[in-house]
Amino acid sequence: MFRNLRKLKTPLRSIIRLHSDVYVCPEKTSCKERPKPMTVEEAFIKYCIIPDVICDVPRAFARVCFPSGKFAIAGNALTPTEVKDKPSVIYKADEDCYYFLFMVDPDAPCRSNPKFREWNHWMVGNIPGRDISRGLTLYQFIPSAPPKDTGFHRYIFLVYMQPMKYSFSDVEKLTNTSADGRGNFSVRDFAYCYSLGKPIAGNFYVAKYDSHVDKVYASLGVK
């Protein structure tokens, strides 16, 4: 069915956990100035991820941290330069179960005309527990690359628990050297096809064009 689908730098004291929420406190921000963290439901509805991408609220926030030391935190603004490398994604998991990870952009090429919704940046299945490195990479990671003058794009991470281990033999494997086959993906349809149920974790950030996008395009052969 899907064959044609195309050293943390932030000090630990700056990471404040509130239940399942993760908040990074800027060094020069007083506690009185710190905004109240949104719940998962509030964040995913405020940024229209529900219903643009999924119908159900993830159970908890996933902890998404990039090698730059930056975190994805419920729609915070990051730059393509800050998120150019593959992040770590941490979530509550049963070590005896398999999980599935998506990273998608529903705003391609722009939010006002998302004709390529969703653009799939990264997809890994058969993840044993939380060890993404041991999962089956179906789509290799491609960094955020919002086109110039298209404003902020939402970049969404979603984690599902698989009912079983799959071969995914009907899913074409995509590398990070081409943009072919990435657009017009549907997390909702894929999750339904593989009986993934509701997301068990998720998080997201927003980003708009900076000069690093040109390097991403060059690596993909896009002019």
C-alpha positions as CSV (number, residue, x, y, z in Angstrom):
1,M,0.0,0.0,0.0
2,F,2.9,2.3,0.8
3,R,5.3,1.3,-1.8
4,N,5.0,4.6,-3.6
5,L,4.9,6.9,-0.6
6,R,7.5,8.9,-1.1
7,K,27.1,16.1,25.4
8,L,24.1,18.2,25.9
9,K,25.1,21.9,26.2
10,T,22.1,22.9,28.4
11,P,22.9,22.6,32.1
12,L,20.8,20.0,33.9
13,R,19.7,22.6,36.4
14,S,18.0,24.4,33.5
15,I,15.8,21.4,32.7
16,I,12.6,21.5,34.8
17,R,10.3,18.6,34.7
18,L,6.6,19.1,35.5
19,H,4.9,15.8,35.3
20,S,5.4,14.8,31.7
21,D,6.2,18.3,30.6
22,V,9.7,19.4,29.9
23,Y,10.7,23.0,30.2
24,V,14.0,24.6,29.5
25,C,14.6,27.7,31.5
26,P,16.8,30.4,29.8
27,E,19.8,31.2,32.0
28,K,18.7,34.9,32.3
29,T,15.0,34.3,32.9
30,S,13.8,34.5,36.5
31,C,11.3,31.9,37.8
32,K,8.7,34.6,38.0
33,E,9.0,35.2,34.3
34,R,8.9,31.6,33.3
35,P,5.7,30.8,31.5
36,K,3.4,28.0,32.6
37,P,4.0,24.9,30.5
38,M,1.2,23.8,28.3
39,T,-0.3,20.3,28.6
40,V,0.1,17.9,25.7
41,E,-3.5,18.5,24.7
42,E,-3.3,22.2,24.9
43,A,-0.1,22.3,22.8
44,F,-1.3,20.0,20.1
45,I,-4.6,21.7,19.7
46,K,-3.2,25.3,19.9
47,Y,-0.8,24.5,17.0
48,C,-3.6,22.6,15.1
49,I,-1.6,19.4,15.0
50,I,-5.0,18.1,15.9
51,P,-6.7,17.8,13.4
52,D,-4.1,18.6,10.7
53,V,-2.0,15.5,11.3
54,I,-3.6,13.3,14.0
55,C,-6.9,13.0,15.7
56,D,-5.8,11.8,19.2
57,V,-3.8,13.5,21.8
58,P,-0.5,11.8,22.6
59,R,-0.3,10.4,26.2
60,A,2.8,12.5,27.1
61,F,5.5,14.8,25.7
62,A,8.5,13.0,24.2
63,R,11.8,14.6,25.2
64,V,13.5,15.7,21.9
65,C,17.0,17.0,22.2
66,F,19.4,18.0,19.4
67,P,23.2,17.7,19.5
68,S,23.3,21.5,19.5
69,G,21.8,21.3,23.0
70,K,18.4,22.7,21.9
71,F,15.1,21.0,22.8
72,A,11.8,20.7,20.9
73,I,9.3,22.0,23.5
74,A,5.7,22.3,22.5
75,G,6.1,24.7,19.6
76,N,9.2,26.7,20.6
77,A,11.0,28.4,17.7
78,L,14.3,26.9,16.6
79,T,16.5,27.6,13.6
80,P,17.4,25.0,10.9
81,T,21.0,25.5,12.0
82,E,20.2,24.4,15.5
83,V,18.3,21.3,14.4
84,K,20.5,20.2,11.5
85,D,21.6,17.0,13.2
86,K,19.5,13.9,14.2
87,P,18.1,14.4,17.7
88,S,17.6,11.9,20.5
89,V,13.9,11.1,21.2
90,I,13.1,9.8,24.7
91,Y,9.7,8.5,25.8
92,K,8.3,6.0,28.3
93,A,8.5,2.5,26.9
94,D,8.2,-1.1,27.7
95,E,11.5,-2.8,26.9
96,D,9.6,-5.8,25.6
97,C,7.6,-3.9,23.1
98,Y,8.3,-2.3,19.7
99,Y,7.7,1.3,18.8
100,F,7.4,3.5,15.8
101,L,8.7,7.0,15.3
102,F,7.6,9.7,12.8
103,M,9.0,13.2,12.1
104,V,6.8,15.2,9.7
105,D,6.2,18.7,8.4
106,P,2.6,19.4,7.6
107,D,3.3,22.8,6.2
108,A,5.1,22.0,3.0
109,P,5.7,24.0,1.0
110,C,3.9,26.6,3.2
111,R,1.2,26.6,5.7
112,S,-1.2,28.6,3.6
113,N,-0.9,26.1,0.7
114,P,0.3,22.7,2.2
115,K,0.0,20.8,-1.1
116,F,2.8,18.4,0.0
117,R,1.3,17.7,3.5
118,E,2.8,15.8,5.2
119,W,6.5,15.9,4.3
120,N,8.2,13.0,6.0
121,H,11.6,13.8,7.5
122,W,12.3,10.7,9.4
123,M,10.6,7.3,10.0
124,V,11.8,4.4,12.1
125,G,9.9,1.2,13.0
126,N,10.5,-1.9,15.1
127,I,12.3,0.2,17.8
128,P,13.0,-2.1,20.8
129,G,11.9,-0.1,23.8
130,R,13.6,3.4,23.6
131,D,16.6,2.3,21.6
132,I,16.0,4.0,18.3
133,S,19.5,3.1,17.0
134,R,18.4,-0.5,16.9
135,G,15.2,0.1,15.1
136,L,14.5,-0.3,11.4
137,T,15.1,3.0,9.6
138,L,12.5,3.3,6.8
139,Y,13.2,6.9,5.9
140,Q,16.6,8.3,6.8
141,F,16.7,11.6,8.7
142,I,16.6,14.8,6.7
143,P,16.9,18.1,8.6
144,S,14.3,20.9,8.6
145,A,14.5,22.9,5.4
146,P,11.6,25.4,5.2
147,P,11.8,27.3,2.0
148,K,12.6,31.0,2.0
149,D,9.6,33.4,2.6
150,T,7.2,30.6,3.7
151,G,7.2,31.5,7.4
152,F,7.3,29.1,10.3
153,H,6.8,25.3,9.6
154,R,5.7,22.9,12.3
155,Y,8.1,19.9,12.8
156,I,6.3,17.1,14.7
157,F,7.6,14.0,16.4
158,L,5.2,11.2,17.1
159,V,5.8,7.9,18.8
160,Y,3.5,4.9,18.6
161,M,3.6,1.4,20.2
162,Q,3.4,-1.4,17.6
163,P,1.1,-4.3,18.3
164,M,3.8,-6.6,16.9
165,K,7.1,-6.6,15.0
166,Y,6.6,-6.0,11.3
167,S,8.8,-6.7,8.3
168,F,7.6,-3.4,6.6
169,S,8.5,-5.2,3.3
170,D,5.8,-3.1,1.5
171,V,7.4,0.2,2.6
172,E,10.0,1.6,0.2
173,K,13.2,2.6,2.1
174,L,14.3,6.1,1.4
175,T,17.8,7.6,1.9
176,N,18.8,11.1,2.9
177,T,20.3,11.9,-0.5
178,S,17.1,12.7,-2.3
179,A,13.8,14.4,-1.6
180,D,11.8,12.0,-3.8
181,G,8.9,10.1,-2.2
182,R,8.8,12.2,1.0
183,G,5.7,14.4,0.2
184,N,2.0,13.7,0.6
185,F,2.6,11.2,3.4
186,S,-0.1,10.6,6.0
187,V,0.7,9.6,9.6
188,R,-3.0,9.0,10.1
189,D,-3.2,6.5,7.2
190,F,0.0,4.8,8.0
191,A,-0.9,4.3,11.6
192,Y,-4.3,2.9,10.6
193,C,-2.7,0.5,8.1
194,Y,-0.3,-1.0,10.7
195,S,-2.8,-0.8,13.6
196,L,-0.6,1.5,15.6
197,G,-3.5,2.9,17.6
198,K,-3.0,6.3,19.4
199,P,0.3,8.0,19.8
200,I,2.0,7.4,23.2
201,A,4.3,10.4,23.0
202,G,4.9,13.5,20.8
203,N,6.5,16.9,20.7
204,F,7.3,19.6,18.1
205,Y,9.0,22.8,17.3
206,V,8.6,25.5,14.6
207,A,11.3,26.8,12.3
208,K,11.7,29.2,9.4
209,Y,14.3,29.6,6.7
210,D,17.9,30.3,7.5
211,S,21.1,29.9,5.4
212,H,21.6,26.3,6.5
213,V,18.5,25.3,4.4
214,D,20.6,25.9,1.3
215,K,23.0,23.2,2.4
216,V,20.2,20.8,2.9
217,Y,18.9,21.4,-0.5
218,A,22.3,20.9,-2.0
219,S,22.7,17.6,-0.3
220,L,19.3,16.5,-1.8
221,G,20.1,17.7,-5.2
222,V,17.4,20.4,-5.0
223,K,17.9,23.7,-6.7
